[in-house]
Amino acid sequence: MEEKERSLIAKFSEEDPELKKLWTEHLDYEQKLKELEKKLHLSPEEDIEKKKLQKLKLSGKDKMFEILKKFTVKEH
């Protein structure tokens, strides 16, 4: 995620509890994925978990962008 998006999320997350929740989840998923990526080999369960986390992270990111779009439209 680019710095511009991160700053918008920081700016609007205090106004929108859902955005704040999604951002917290995004950071959590990111950290868990980093831990899995440190491993040379993943067990089948870890591979499934990695794919699940990637999907959840992407889905949350899409939702965050939808929320941000509403805020940025209001500003213009």
N, C-alpha and C positions, 0 to 999 in steps of 0.2 A: 504494500500500500504506500502511496506517495505521501510526502510530507504535507502537501496541501490538504489531502483528505484527512490525514491525522489531525491537523489543526482545526478543520471544520468539525470533526467528531468531538474534539476537546471543547470547542466553543459551544456546540449545541447539546452535548450530552447532559448538561445540567438542566436544560429545559425539557428534555424528552427522556423519561425513565426507560422507555424501551430501547432507545439508542444507547443509553448508558449500559444497560444489561447486555445488549448485543456486543458492544465493544469489550466488555469484561469477558464475555464468553470467547470472543475472537482471540483475545490475548491468551486465554487459557488453552484454547485449541492450538495456538501457535507454539506455546511452550511445550505442550505434550508432543507435538509433531517433531520439534527439535530434539527432544529426548529419544524418540524412536529413530530419527535419522542418524543419531550418533552410533547406533548399533550397526555392525557389519552385516549381520544376518538377522532377519526377523522370523519369528515362529509364524505359523499360519494364523494364529490368533492375533499376534501383533500386526501382521499385514492387514488383516480385516479391520482391526482397530485404527490403523493408519488411514485406510481408505474411508472409514466412517468419519474420522476427524476431519479429513480433507473436504468431504462433502458438507459436513456441518459448518465448517469455516467458510466455505464458498457460499452456502445458503445464507449464512448470517451476514456476510459481506454484501450480498445482493440486497438484503433487507435494509442494511445500514445505508446503502446508496439511495434506496427509495426514500427513506426518511430524510436524508440530506437534500435530496432533490426538492422536497417540499419546502425546506427551510431556505434554500437558495432561490427558489422561485419567489418566495415572499419578499426577499430582499431586493429583487429587481423590479 
